[in-house]
């Protein structure tokens, strides 16, 4: 439904298509910024987008604001 509203607001089908990508990038950035301080430096490659998706995307760390909005 949010995609439909965004499409109606923007009037461009391409903007509606980019919403999942933007949400995924936000999830990645929130998770990595929280994880970087506690993650072992020897395994820092796991925090690159490709490897992060394999290791952490199923259960990303969330910000406190995410829990408040739910």
Protein Blocks (a to p, Z undefined) as FASTA:
>chain_A
ZZmmmmmmnopaklmmmmmmmmmmmmmmmmmmmmmmmpcfklmmmmpmklmmmmmmmmcc
ddfklmmmZZ
